[in-house]
């Protein structure tokens, strides 16, 4: 299945790196690098930019914020580097970070470099010649949920991440924070989004626990072993990781978890969705409850929050495009995605089910 391993391609216009400056910096910062630096870009993803660097035979990954980002807290490279530095020794799927740079003279923004975990990332389009049976698909889905439950059981204090915990209600802070982010990046009137935001502010529950949460846990942030798709060898994109309520993390994952009956809106695609063996959202909930021992009877709130949060992220990206801060043509129609997600959340509220 090596043809399905995640591949980088040509760097998009306007997102190029100064390779001369970067090569000198890397060779001063990472021992043992020999040879010329080359760079490609991973084309998927809508938030932080991810590049494949190669120096000689050494492959590494560089992460930097998107150009023109309005929300600095959502693209905190130093935070992500700190999390990975603490997690990688105790949680093997976390990539090992190599260097963090806050000197904006190098690339115009903070960035960090980490080791590459080479494997399969399940995105929207199934690679040519890729075949997977129903038993493997189901087991891969179950591994996703089991791994989330395992992450939520980690001792974050022992890992050295206890200082990330804030006083007060995490759920309240998240709801009010995402409603505020939507207002700060709004470009069009979307009635359903206003309604969902109001519902969330009127119905948020008390925190159920405080655990390490990933906050963006989905199939295209997970690396699968090419020789065994049921084994997770990497979990990526830790920029929103913090200490918070585990059910909010589950809700975020549910917001991304497509079912065959759902309209494909292009930002939460996963080709497993249409493969035999793929489990639905209720099966995800049941599996998580069994593996974690947590009560998820109020899952509707967390699911609606997950959809709303995703729609706000999409709105923030569309804002950058509409303001001319990015030239990525994938973003041109994202305002329609915001509306579709708002309607999906309102449908769940009206029907009282996920």
HELIX and SHEET records of a PDB file:
HELIX    1   1 UNK A    2  UNK A    4  5                                   3    
HELIX    2   2 UNK A   19  UNK A   29  1                                  11    
HELIX    3   3 UNK A   72  UNK A   75  5                                   4    
HELIX    4   4 UNK A   77  UNK A   87  1                                  11    
HELIX    5   5 UNK A  104  UNK A  107  1                                   4    
HELIX    6   6 UNK A  134  UNK A  152  1                                  19    
HELIX    7   7 UNK A  162  UNK A  164  5                                   3    
HELIX    8   8 UNK A  170  UNK A  185  1                                  16    
HELIX    9   9 UNK A  191  UNK A  203  1                                  13    
HELIX   10  10 UNK A  219  UNK A  221  5                                   3    
HELIX   11  11 UNK A  246  UNK A  256  1                                  11    
HELIX   12  12 UNK A  271  UNK A  274  5                                   4    
HELIX   13  13 UNK A  281  UNK A  292  1                                  12    
HELIX   14  14 UNK A  299  UNK A  322  1                                  24    
HELIX   15  15 UNK A  329  UNK A  331  5                                   3    
HELIX   16  16 UNK A  334  UNK A  351  1                                  18    
SHEET    1   A 5 UNK A  37  UNK A  41  0                                        
SHEET    2   A 5 UNK A  49  UNK A  55 -1                                        
SHEET    3   A 5 UNK A  58  UNK A  64 -1                                        
SHEET    4   A 5 UNK A 111  UNK A 115 -1                                        
SHEET    5   A 5 UNK A  97  UNK A 101 -1                                        
SHEET    1   B 2 UNK A 211  UNK A 213  0                                        
SHEET    2   B 2 UNK A 242  UNK A 244 -1                                        
SHEET    1   C 2 UNK A 222  UNK A 225  0                                        
SHEET    2   C 2 UNK A 228  UNK A 235 -1                                        
END                                                                             
